[in-house]
Amino acid sequence: MHDVIRITALSRATLYRRIAEGKFPAPVHLGGRACGWPRAALQRWVDDPEGYVDAHGPADLNTRA
């Protein structure tokens, strides 16, 4: 999360709001409490932050994988 905040210059709250809206890639759960973002998904967002649309649609952050 720290690196994603540094790369994007967005706050944690803004990241999760954009994930919920489908305007930022959703994290991938790695097990336990760990999660991360696929490098390719972050790169697509970096290349076009205003035009980014998550291919899976808005994320439901209330469900656990």
N, CA, C, O and CB atoms as a CASP TS submission, in Angstrom:
PFRMAT TS
TARGET T0000
AUTHOR 0000-0000-0000
METHOD Language model
MODEL 1
PARENT N/A
ATOM      1  N   MET     1       0.836  -1.187   0.000  1.00  0.00           N
ATOM      2  CA  MET     1       0.000   0.000   0.000  1.00  0.00           C
ATOM      3  C   MET     1       0.880   1.250   0.000  1.00  0.00           C
ATOM      4  O   MET     1       0.596   2.216  -0.708  1.00  0.00           O
ATOM      5  CB  MET     1      -0.950  -0.002   1.218  1.00  0.00           C
ATOM      6  N   HIS     2       1.942   1.225   0.793  1.00  0.00           N
ATOM      7  CA  HIS     2       2.814   2.397   0.875  1.00  0.00           C
ATOM      8  C   HIS     2       3.384   2.756  -0.498  1.00  0.00           C
ATOM      9  O   HIS     2       3.399   3.926  -0.881  1.00  0.00           O
ATOM     10  CB  HIS     2       3.956   2.143   1.871  1.00  0.00           C
ATOM     11  N   ASP     3       3.846   1.759  -1.225  1.00  0.00           N
ATOM     12  CA  ASP     3       4.418   2.016  -2.554  1.00  0.00           C
ATOM     13  C   ASP     3       3.364   2.528  -3.531  1.00  0.00           C
ATOM     14  O   ASP     3       3.651   3.406  -4.344  1.00  0.00           O
ATOM     15  CB  ASP     3       5.062   0.744  -3.110  1.00  0.00           C
ATOM     16  N   VAL     4       2.152   1.991  -3.462  1.00  0.00           N
ATOM     17  CA  VAL     4       1.079   2.438  -4.360  1.00  0.00           C
ATOM     18  C   VAL     4       0.726   3.892  -4.064  1.00  0.00           C
ATOM     19  O   VAL     4       0.512   4.675  -4.989  1.00  0.00           O
ATOM     20  CB  VAL     4      -0.178   1.536  -4.214  1.00  0.00           C
ATOM     21  N   ILE     5       0.663   4.255  -2.802  1.00  0.00           N
ATOM     22  CA  ILE     5       0.394   5.652  -2.431  1.00  0.00           C
ATOM     23  C   ILE     5       1.517   6.555  -2.950  1.00  0.00           C
ATOM     24  O   ILE     5       1.255   7.645  -3.457  1.00  0.00           O
ATOM     25  CB  ILE     5       0.251   5.797  -0.885  1.00  0.00           C
ATOM     26  N   ARG     6       2.760   6.101  -2.821  1.00  0.00           N
ATOM     27  CA  ARG     6       3.897   6.893  -3.308  1.00  0.00           C
ATOM     28  C   ARG     6       3.841   7.047  -4.830  1.00  0.00           C
ATOM     29  O   ARG     6       4.049   8.143  -5.351  1.00  0.00           O
ATOM     30  CB  ARG     6       5.233   6.235  -2.890  1.00  0.00           C
ATOM     31  N   ILE     7       3.561   5.959  -5.537  1.00  0.00           N
ATOM     32  CA  ILE     7       3.536   5.988  -7.003  1.00  0.00           C
ATOM     33  C   ILE     7       2.397   6.860  -7.527  1.00  0.00           C
ATOM     34  O   ILE     7       2.576   7.617  -8.481  1.00  0.00           O
ATOM     35  CB  ILE     7       3.402   4.567  -7.559  1.00  0.00           C
ATOM     36  N   THR     8       1.231   6.752  -6.903  1.00  0.00           N
ATOM     37  CA  THR     8       0.039   7.435  -7.424  1.00  0.00           C
ATOM     38  C   THR     8      -0.158   8.836  -6.866  1.00  0.00           C
ATOM     39  O   THR     8      -0.855   9.646  -7.477  1.00  0.00           O
ATOM     40  CB  THR     8      -1.179   6.620  -7.127  1.00  0.00           C
ATOM     41  N   ALA     9       0.438   9.135  -5.725  1.00  0.00           N
ATOM     42  CA  ALA     9       0.241  10.401  -5.019  1.00  0.00           C
ATOM     43  C   ALA     9      -1.219  10.582  -4.591  1.00  0.00           C
ATOM     44  O   ALA     9      -1.703  11.706  -4.460  1.00  0.00           O
ATOM     45  CB  ALA     9       0.676  11.575  -5.906  1.00  0.00           C
ATOM     46  N   LEU    10      -1.912   9.457  -4.377  1.00  0.00           N
ATOM     47  CA  LEU    10      -3.292   9.483  -3.886  1.00  0.00           C
ATOM     48  C   LEU    10      -3.308   9.016  -2.437  1.00  0.00           C
ATOM     49  O   LEU    10      -2.443   8.244  -2.023  1.00  0.00           O
ATOM     50  CB  LEU    10      -4.223   8.591  -4.766  1.00  0.00           C
ATOM     51  N   SER    11      -4.277   9.474  -1.672  1.00  0.00           N
ATOM     52  CA  SER    11      -4.403   9.014  -0.298  1.00  0.00           C
ATOM     53  C   SER    11      -5.024   7.621  -0.282  1.00  0.00           C
ATOM     54  O   SER    11      -5.595   7.178  -1.279  1.00  0.00           O
ATOM     55  CB  SER    11      -5.250  10.002   0.539  1.00  0.00           C
ATOM     56  N   ARG    12      -4.914   6.945   0.835  1.00  0.00           N
ATOM     57  CA  ARG    12      -5.503   5.619   1.004  1.00  0.00           C
ATOM     58  C   ARG    12      -7.016   5.684   0.781  1.00  0.00           C
ATOM     59  O   ARG    12      -7.580   4.824   0.104  1.00  0.00           O
ATOM     60  CB  ARG    12      -5.184   5.056   2.410  1.00  0.00           C
ATOM     61  N   ALA    13      -7.668   6.689   1.342  1.00  0.00           N
ATOM     62  CA  ALA    13      -9.116   6.829   1.184  1.00  0.00           C
ATOM     63  C   ALA    13      -9.498   7.034  -0.281  1.00  0.00           C
ATOM     64  O   ALA    13     -10.476   6.457  -0.757  1.00  0.00           O
ATOM     65  CB  ALA    13      -9.631   7.998   2.029  1.00  0.00           C
ATOM     66  N   THR    14      -8.735   7.849  -0.985  1.00  0.00           N
ATOM     67  CA  THR    14      -9.013   8.091  -2.406  1.00  0.00           C
ATOM     68  C   THR    14      -8.805   6.824  -3.215  1.00  0.00           C
ATOM     69  O   THR    14      -9.589   6.530  -4.118  1.00  0.00           O
ATOM     70  CB  THR    14      -8.121   9.218  -2.952  1.00  0.00           C
ATOM     71  N   LEU    15      -7.751   6.064  -2.903  1.00  0.00           N
ATOM     72  CA  LEU    15      -7.519   4.803  -3.605  1.00  0.00           C
ATOM     73  C   LEU    15      -8.716   3.877  -3.450  1.00  0.00           C
ATOM     74  O   LEU    15      -9.222   3.350  -4.441  1.00  0.00           O
ATOM     75  CB  LEU    15      -6.246   4.119  -3.083  1.00  0.00           C
ATOM     76  N   TYR    16      -9.173   3.671  -2.223  1.00  0.00           N
ATOM     77  CA  TYR    16     -10.280   2.750  -2.004  1.00  0.00           C
ATOM     78  C   TYR    16     -11.589   3.272  -2.595  1.00  0.00           C
ATOM     79  O   TYR    16     -12.422   2.485  -3.045  1.00  0.00           O
ATOM     80  CB  TYR    16     -10.452   2.493  -0.520  1.00  0.00           C
ATOM     81  N   ARG    17     -11.772   4.571  -2.596  1.00  0.00           N
ATOM     82  CA  ARG    17     -12.967   5.132  -3.244  1.00  0.00           C
ATOM     83  C   ARG    17     -12.925   4.868  -4.746  1.00  0.00           C
ATOM     84  O   ARG    17     -13.935   4.484  -5.336  1.00  0.00           O
ATOM     85  CB  ARG    17     -13.079   6.655  -2.969  1.00  0.00           C
ATOM     86  N   ARG    18     -11.769   5.070  -5.368  1.00  0.00           N
ATOM     87  CA  ARG    18     -11.647   4.817  -6.808  1.00  0.00           C
ATOM     88  C   ARG    18     -11.755   3.331  -7.134  1.00  0.00           C
ATOM     89  O   ARG    18     -12.298   2.972  -8.179  1.00  0.00           O
ATOM     90  CB  ARG    18     -10.321   5.363  -7.330  1.00  0.00           C
ATOM     91  N   ILE    19     -11.251   2.465  -6.267  1.00  0.00           N
ATOM     92  CA  ILE    19     -11.418   1.032  -6.474  1.00  0.00           C
ATOM     93  C   ILE    19     -12.900   0.681  -6.469  1.00  0.00           C
ATOM     94  O   ILE    19     -13.366  -0.068  -7.328  1.00  0.00           O
ATOM     95  CB  ILE    19     -10.665   0.227  -5.391  1.00  0.00           C
ATOM     96  N   ALA    20     -13.636   1.215  -5.514  1.00  0.00           N
ATOM     97  CA  ALA    20     -15.072   0.945  -5.417  1.00  0.00           C
ATOM     98  C   ALA    20     -15.822   1.449  -6.648  1.00  0.00           C
ATOM     99  O   ALA    20     -16.822   0.854  -7.049  1.00  0.00           O
ATOM    100  CB  ALA    20     -15.648   1.592  -4.157  1.00  0.00           C
ATOM    101  N   GLU    21     -15.348   2.539  -7.250  1.00  0.00           N
ATOM    102  CA  GLU    21     -15.978   3.107  -8.449  1.00  0.00           C
ATOM    103  C   GLU    21     -15.507   2.429  -9.731  1.00  0.00           C
ATOM    104  O   GLU    21     -16.043   2.706 -10.804  1.00  0.00           O
ATOM    105  CB  GLU    21     -15.693   4.596  -8.529  1.00  0.00           C
ATOM    106  N   GLY    22     -14.517   1.549  -9.637  1.00  0.00           N
ATOM    107  CA  GLY    22     -13.964   0.900 -10.825  1.00  0.00           C
ATOM    108  C   GLY    22     -12.988   1.781 -11.579  1.00  0.00           C
ATOM    109  O   GLY    22     -12.718   1.548 -12.757  1.00  0.00           O
ATOM    110  N   LYS    23     -12.449   2.804 -10.898  1.00  0.00           N
ATOM    111  CA  LYS    23     -11.530   3.745 -11.534  1.00  0.00           C
ATOM    112  C   LYS    23     -10.080   3.537 -11.109  1.00  0.00           C
ATOM    113  O   LYS    23      -9.211   4.356 -11.409  1.00  0.00           O
ATOM    114  CB  LYS    23     -11.949   5.156 -11.217  1.00  0.00           C
ATOM    115  N   PHE    24      -9.828   2.436 -10.411  1.00  0.00           N
ATOM    116  CA  PHE    24      -8.467   2.070 -10.011  1.00  0.00           C
ATOM    117  C   PHE    24      -8.459   0.558  -9.865  1.00  0.00           C
ATOM    118  O   PHE    24      -9.459  -0.020  -9.440  1.00  0.00           O
ATOM    119  CB  PHE    24      -8.019   2.794  -8.666  1.00  0.00           C
ATOM    120  N   PRO    25      -7.347  -0.103 -10.209  1.00  0.00           N
ATOM    121  CA  PRO    25      -7.305  -1.571 -10.110  1.00  0.00           C
ATOM    122  C   PRO    25      -7.528  -2.044  -8.675  1.00  0.00           C
ATOM    123  O   PRO    25      -7.008  -1.455  -7.727  1.00  0.00           O
ATOM    124  CB  PRO    25      -5.960  -2.102 -10.627  1.00  0.00           C
ATOM    125  N   ALA    26      -8.292  -3.090  -8.534  1.00  0.00           N
ATOM    126  CA  ALA    26      -8.522  -3.683  -7.217  1.00  0.00           C
ATOM    127  C   ALA    26      -7.301  -4.479  -6.787  1.00  0.00           C
ATOM    128  O   ALA    26      -6.613  -5.059  -7.628  1.00  0.00           O
ATOM    129  CB  ALA    26      -9.777  -4.585  -7.230  1.00  0.00           C
ATOM    130  N   PRO    27      -7.025  -4.514  -5.493  1.00  0.00           N
ATOM    131  CA  PRO    27      -5.896  -5.315  -5.027  1.00  0.00           C
ATOM    132  C   PRO    27      -6.211  -6.799  -5.146  1.00  0.00           C
ATOM    133  O   PRO    27      -7.371  -7.212  -5.170  1.00  0.00           O
ATOM    134  CB  PRO    27      -5.543  -4.961  -3.574  1.00  0.00           C
ATOM    135  N   VAL    28      -5.149  -7.583  -5.219  1.00  0.00           N
ATOM    136  CA  VAL    28      -5.260  -9.040  -5.264  1.00  0.00           C
ATOM    137  C   VAL    28      -4.890  -9.547  -3.879  1.00  0.00           C
ATOM    138  O   VAL    28      -3.834  -9.198  -3.350  1.00  0.00           O
ATOM    139  CB  VAL    28      -4.333  -9.674  -6.387  1.00  0.00           C
ATOM    140  N   HIS    29      -5.742 -10.359  -3.295  1.00  0.00           N
ATOM    141  CA  HIS    29      -5.460 -10.900  -1.961  1.00  0.00           C
ATOM    142  C   HIS    29      -4.431 -12.016  -2.080  1.00  0.00           C
ATOM    143  O   HIS    29      -4.585 -12.941  -2.878  1.00  0.00           O
ATOM    144  CB  HIS    29      -6.762 -11.425  -1.280  1.00  0.00           C
ATOM    145  N   LEU    30      -3.380 -11.914  -1.274  1.00  0.00           N
ATOM    146  CA  LEU    30      -2.259 -12.846  -1.344  1.00  0.00           C
ATOM    147  C   LEU    30      -2.299 -13.880  -0.224  1.00  0.00           C
ATOM    148  O   LEU    30      -1.488 -14.806  -0.195  1.00  0.00           O
ATOM    149  CB  LEU    30      -0.950 -12.086  -1.293  1.00  0.00           C
ATOM    150  N   GLY    31      -3.236 -13.720   0.687  1.00  0.00           N
ATOM    151  CA  GLY    31      -3.347 -14.634   1.818  1.00  0.00           C
ATOM    152  C   GLY    31      -3.252 -13.861   3.120  1.00  0.00           C
ATOM    153  O   GLY    31      -2.499 -12.893   3.232  1.00  0.00           O
ATOM    154  N   GLY    32      -4.016 -14.296   4.086  1.00  0.00           N
ATOM    155  CA  GLY    32      -4.038 -13.578   5.357  1.00  0.00           C
ATOM    156  C   GLY    32      -4.509 -12.151   5.143  1.00  0.00           C
ATOM    157  O   GLY    32      -5.535 -11.922   4.502  1.00  0.00           O
ATOM    158  N   ARG    33      -3.773 -11.200   5.668  1.00  0.00           N
ATOM    159  CA  ARG    33      -4.120  -9.789   5.496  1.00  0.00           C
ATOM    160  C   ARG    33      -3.328  -9.133   4.376  1.00  0.00           C
ATOM    161  O   ARG    33      -3.462  -7.931   4.145  1.00  0.00           O
ATOM    162  CB  ARG    33      -3.890  -9.035   6.788  1.00  0.00           C
ATOM    163  N   ALA    34      -2.505  -9.909   3.680  1.00  0.00           N
ATOM    164  CA  ALA    34      -1.640  -9.354   2.636  1.00  0.00           C
ATOM    165  C   ALA    34      -2.397  -9.188   1.322  1.00  0.00           C
ATOM    166  O   ALA    34      -3.211 -10.031   0.945  1.00  0.00           O
ATOM    167  CB  ALA    34      -0.415 -10.251   2.426  1.00  0.00           C
ATOM    168  N   CYS    35      -2.113  -8.094   0.639  1.00  0.00           N
ATOM    169  CA  CYS    35      -2.659  -7.873  -0.691  1.00  0.00           C
ATOM    170  C   CYS    35      -1.636  -7.082  -1.498  1.00  0.00           C
ATOM    171  O   CYS    35      -0.713  -6.480  -0.948  1.00  0.00           O
ATOM    172  CB  CYS    35      -4.031  -7.126  -0.627  1.00  0.00           C
ATOM    173  N   GLY    36      -1.819  -7.098  -2.786  1.00  0.00           N
ATOM    174  CA  GLY    36      -0.916  -6.374  -3.670  1.00  0.00           C
ATOM    175  C   GLY    36      -1.624  -6.062  -4.975  1.00  0.00           C
ATOM    176  O   GLY    36      -2.749  -6.506  -5.205  1.00  0.00           O
ATOM    177  N   TRP    37      -0.968  -5.308  -5.814  1.00  0.00           N
ATOM    178  CA  TRP    37      -1.534  -4.943  -7.104  1.00  0.00           C
ATOM    179  C   TRP    37      -0.678  -5.509  -8.217  1.00  0.00           C
ATOM    180  O   TRP    37       0.549  -5.419  -8.163  1.00  0.00           O
ATOM    181  CB  TRP    37      -1.656  -3.417  -7.240  1.00  0.00           C
ATOM    182  N   PRO    38      -1.310  -6.095  -9.232  1.00  0.00           N
ATOM    183  CA  PRO    38      -0.536  -6.547 -10.385  1.00  0.00           C
ATOM    184  C   PRO    38       0.149  -5.358 -11.063  1.00  0.00           C
ATOM    185  O   PRO    38      -0.469  -4.317 -11.286  1.00  0.00           O
ATOM    186  CB  PRO    38      -1.445  -7.293 -11.390  1.00  0.00           C
ATOM    187  N   ARG    39       1.414  -5.526 -11.382  1.00  0.00           N
ATOM    188  CA  ARG    39       2.194  -4.447 -11.981  1.00  0.00           C
ATOM    189  C   ARG    39       1.543  -3.924 -13.270  1.00  0.00           C
ATOM    190  O   ARG    39       1.509  -2.715 -13.498  1.00  0.00           O
ATOM    191  CB  ARG    39       3.618  -4.930 -12.273  1.00  0.00           C
ATOM    192  N   ALA    40       1.031  -4.821 -14.103  1.00  0.00           N
ATOM    193  CA  ALA    40       0.418  -4.421 -15.375  1.00  0.00           C
ATOM    194  C   ALA    40      -0.825  -3.560 -15.146  1.00  0.00           C
ATOM    195  O   ALA    40      -1.061  -2.601 -15.880  1.00  0.00           O
ATOM    196  CB  ALA    40       0.051  -5.662 -16.204  1.00  0.00           C
ATOM    197  N   ALA    41      -1.613  -3.898 -14.138  1.00  0.00           N
ATOM    198  CA  ALA    41      -2.817  -3.118 -13.839  1.00  0.00           C
ATOM    199  C   ALA    41      -2.441  -1.714 -13.373  1.00  0.00           C
ATOM    200  O   ALA    41      -3.053  -0.732 -13.793  1.00  0.00           O
ATOM    201  CB  ALA    41      -3.671  -3.826 -12.763  1.00  0.00           C
ATOM    202  N   LEU    42      -1.433  -1.620 -12.505  1.00  0.00           N
ATOM    203  CA  LEU    42      -0.982  -0.291 -12.058  1.00  0.00           C
ATOM    204  C   LEU    42      -0.423   0.510 -13.231  1.00  0.00           C
ATOM    205  O   LEU    42      -0.654   1.716 -13.320  1.00  0.00           O
ATOM    206  CB  LEU    42       0.088  -0.423 -10.947  1.00  0.00           C
ATOM    207  N   GLN    43       0.303  -0.138 -14.120  1.00  0.00           N
ATOM    208  CA  GLN    43       0.871   0.566 -15.265  1.00  0.00           C
ATOM    209  C   GLN    43      -0.226   1.116 -16.172  1.00  0.00           C
ATOM    210  O   GLN    43      -0.108   2.228 -16.687  1.00  0.00           O
ATOM    211  CB  GLN    43       1.793  -0.364 -16.057  1.00  0.00           C
ATOM    212  N   ARG    44      -1.307   0.330 -16.369  1.00  0.00           N
ATOM    213  CA  ARG    44      -2.429   0.824 -17.183  1.00  0.00           C
ATOM    214  C   ARG    44      -3.016   2.077 -16.553  1.00  0.00           C
ATOM    215  O   ARG    44      -3.374   3.017 -17.263  1.00  0.00           O
ATOM    216  CB  ARG    44      -3.524  -0.264 -17.335  1.00  0.00           C
ATOM    217  N   TRP    45      -3.121   2.103 -15.215  1.00  0.00           N
ATOM    218  CA  TRP    45      -3.650   3.281 -14.536  1.00  0.00           C
ATOM    219  C   TRP    45      -2.681   4.460 -14.678  1.00  0.00           C
ATOM    220  O   TRP    45      -3.109   5.581 -14.951  1.00  0.00           O
ATOM    221  CB  TRP    45      -3.911   2.973 -13.046  1.00  0.00           C
ATOM    222  N   VAL    46      -1.386   4.216 -14.496  1.00  0.00           N
ATOM    223  CA  VAL    46      -0.377   5.277 -14.611  1.00  0.00           C
ATOM    224  C   VAL    46      -0.395   5.869 -16.018  1.00  0.00           C
ATOM    225  O   VAL    46      -0.250   7.080 -16.184  1.00  0.00           O
ATOM    226  CB  VAL    46       1.036   4.732 -14.276  1.00  0.00           C
ATOM    227  N   ASP    47      -0.571   5.019 -17.031  1.00  0.00           N
ATOM    228  CA  ASP    47      -0.582   5.496 -18.415  1.00  0.00           C
ATOM    229  C   ASP    47      -1.779   6.386 -18.717  1.00  0.00           C
ATOM    230  O   ASP    47      -1.673   7.292 -19.544  1.00  0.00           O
ATOM    231  CB  ASP    47      -0.575   4.321 -19.365  1.00  0.00           C
ATOM    232  N   ASP    48      -2.920   6.149 -18.061  1.00  0.00           N
ATOM    233  CA  ASP    48      -4.131   6.940 -18.328  1.00  0.00           C
ATOM    234  C   ASP    48      -5.021   6.971 -17.089  1.00  0.00           C
ATOM    235  O   ASP    48      -6.054   6.301 -17.058  1.00  0.00           O
ATOM    236  CB  ASP    48      -4.914   6.360 -19.537  1.00  0.00           C
ATOM    237  N   PRO    49      -4.632   7.748 -16.054  1.00  0.00           N
ATOM    238  CA  PRO    49      -5.398   7.738 -14.806  1.00  0.00           C
ATOM    239  C   PRO    49      -6.841   8.234 -14.959  1.00  0.00           C
ATOM    240  O   PRO    49      -7.736   7.724 -14.285  1.00  0.00           O
ATOM    241  CB  PRO    49      -4.694   8.583 -13.786  1.00  0.00           C
ATOM    242  N   GLU    50      -7.075   9.194 -15.811  1.00  0.00           N
ATOM    243  CA  GLU    50      -8.431   9.724 -15.968  1.00  0.00           C
ATOM    244  C   GLU    50      -9.318   8.805 -16.802  1.00  0.00           C
ATOM    245  O   GLU    50     -10.535   8.776 -16.616  1.00  0.00           O
ATOM    246  CB  GLU    50      -8.380  11.099 -16.606  1.00  0.00           C
ATOM    247  N   GLY    51      -8.712   8.058 -17.717  1.00  0.00           N
ATOM    248  CA  GLY    51      -9.486   7.202 -18.597  1.00  0.00           C
ATOM    249  C   GLY    51      -9.545   5.750 -18.142  1.00  0.00           C
ATOM    250  O   GLY    51     -10.171   4.920 -18.802  1.00  0.00           O
ATOM    251  N   TYR    52      -8.892   5.429 -17.008  1.00  0.00           N
ATOM    252  CA  TYR    52      -8.849   4.047 -16.553  1.00  0.00           C
ATOM    253  C   TYR    52     -10.233   3.556 -16.151  1.00  0.00           C
ATOM    254  O   TYR    52     -10.966   4.236 -15.434  1.00  0.00           O
ATOM    255  CB  TYR    52      -7.882   3.904 -15.386  1.00  0.00           C
ATOM    256  N   VAL    53     -10.572   2.367 -16.623  1.00  0.00           N
ATOM    257  CA  VAL    53     -11.796   1.687 -16.201  1.00  0.00           C
ATOM    258  C   VAL    53     -11.419   0.238 -15.937  1.00  0.00           C
ATOM    259  O   VAL    53     -10.866  -0.436 -16.805  1.00  0.00           O
ATOM    260  CB  VAL    53     -12.946   1.803 -17.288  1.00  0.00           C
ATOM    261  N   ASP    54     -11.721  -0.237 -14.731  1.00  0.00           N
ATOM    262  CA  ASP    54     -11.407  -1.625 -14.378  1.00  0.00           C
ATOM    263  C   ASP    54     -12.243  -2.556 -15.234  1.00  0.00           C
ATOM    264  O   ASP    54     -13.464  -2.416 -15.302  1.00  0.00           O
ATOM    265  CB  ASP    54     -11.661  -1.894 -12.869  1.00  0.00           C
ATOM    266  N   ALA    55     -11.597  -3.500 -15.880  1.00  0.00           N
ATOM    267  CA  ALA    55     -12.290  -4.442 -16.768  1.00  0.00           C
ATOM    268  C   ALA    55     -13.321  -5.272 -16.021  1.00  0.00           C
ATOM    269  O   ALA    55     -14.256  -5.783 -16.636  1.00  0.00           O
ATOM    270  CB  ALA    55     -11.286  -5.364 -17.445  1.00  0.00           C
ATOM    271  N   HIS    56     -13.172  -5.420 -14.703  1.00  0.00           N
ATOM    272  CA  HIS    56     -14.104  -6.215 -13.912  1.00  0.00           C
ATOM    273  C   HIS    56     -15.228  -5.373 -13.333  1.00  0.00           C
ATOM    274  O   HIS    56     -16.093  -5.899 -12.633  1.00  0.00           O
ATOM    275  CB  HIS    56     -13.369  -6.918 -12.797  1.00  0.00           C
ATOM    276  N   GLY    57     -15.230  -4.075 -13.610  1.00  0.00           N
ATOM    277  CA  GLY    57     -16.264  -3.195 -13.078  1.00  0.00           C
ATOM    278  C   GLY    57     -15.947  -2.758 -11.661  1.00  0.00           C
ATOM    279  O   GLY    57     -14.886  -3.089 -11.133  1.00  0.00           O
ATOM    280  N   PRO    58     -16.859  -2.015 -11.036  1.00  0.00           N
ATOM    281  CA  PRO    58     -16.627  -1.543  -9.673  1.00  0.00           C
ATOM    282  C   PRO    58     -16.430  -2.708  -8.719  1.00  0.00           C
ATOM    283  O   PRO    58     -17.071  -3.751  -8.849  1.00  0.00           O
ATOM    284  CB  PRO    58     -17.789  -0.672  -9.203  1.00  0.00           C
ATOM    285  N   ALA    59     -15.536  -2.518  -7.760  1.00  0.00           N
ATOM    286  CA  ALA    59     -15.225  -3.568  -6.785  1.00  0.00           C
ATOM    287  C   ALA    59     -16.186  -3.508  -5.609  1.00  0.00           C
ATOM    288  O   ALA    59     -16.610  -2.431  -5.189  1.00  0.00           O
ATOM    289  CB  ALA    59     -13.776  -3.438  -6.289  1.00  0.00           C
ATOM    290  N   ASP    60     -16.523  -4.673  -5.088  1.00  0.00           N
ATOM    291  CA  ASP    60     -17.312  -4.752  -3.859  1.00  0.00           C
ATOM    292  C   ASP    60     -16.319  -4.991  -2.730  1.00  0.00           C
ATOM    293  O   ASP    60     -15.890  -6.123  -2.504  1.00  0.00           O
ATOM    294  CB  ASP    60     -18.416  -5.899  -3.927  1.00  0.00           C
ATOM    295  N   LEU    61     -15.959  -3.939  -2.031  1.00  0.00           N
ATOM    296  CA  LEU    61     -14.938  -4.033  -1.005  1.00  0.00           C
ATOM    297  C   LEU    61     -15.449  -4.644   0.285  1.00  0.00           C
ATOM    298  O   LEU    61     -14.676  -4.825   1.226  1.00  0.00           O
ATOM    299  CB  LEU    61     -14.377  -2.682  -0.728  1.00  0.00           C
ATOM    300  N   ASN    62     -16.739  -4.967   0.352  1.00  0.00           N
ATOM    301  CA  ASN    62     -17.304  -5.552   1.561  1.00  0.00           C
ATOM    302  C   ASN    62     -17.246  -7.072   1.554  1.00  0.00           C
ATOM    303  O   ASN    62     -17.579  -7.695   2.562  1.00  0.00           O
ATOM    304  CB  ASN    62     -18.729  -5.100   1.732  1.00  0.00           C
ATOM    305  N   THR    63     -16.834  -7.688   0.453  1.00  0.00           N
ATOM    306  CA  THR    63     -16.733  -9.138   0.407  1.00  0.00           C
ATOM    307  C   THR    63     -15.277  -9.542   0.598  1.00  0.00           C
ATOM    308  O   THR    63     -14.361  -8.801   0.243  1.00  0.00           O
ATOM    309  CB  THR    63     -17.291  -9.694  -0.930  1.00  0.00           C
ATOM    310  N   ARG    64     -15.085 -10.697   1.150  1.00  0.00           N
ATOM    311  CA  ARG    64     -13.724 -11.188   1.370  1.00  0.00           C
ATOM    312  C   ARG    64     -13.477 -12.336   0.425  1.00  0.00           C
ATOM    313  O   ARG    64     -14.329 -13.213   0.279  1.00  0.00           O
ATOM    314  CB  ARG    64     -13.502 -11.628   2.846  1.00  0.00           C
ATOM    315  N   ALA    65     -12.333 -12.347  -0.217  1.00  0.00           N
ATOM    316  CA  ALA    65     -11.987 -13.411  -1.166  1.00  0.00           C
ATOM    317  C   ALA    65     -11.455 -14.614  -0.448  1.00  0.00           C
ATOM    318  O   ALA    65     -11.111 -15.610  -1.083  1.00  0.00           O
ATOM    319  CB  ALA    65     -10.968 -12.927  -2.182  1.00  0.00           C
TER
END
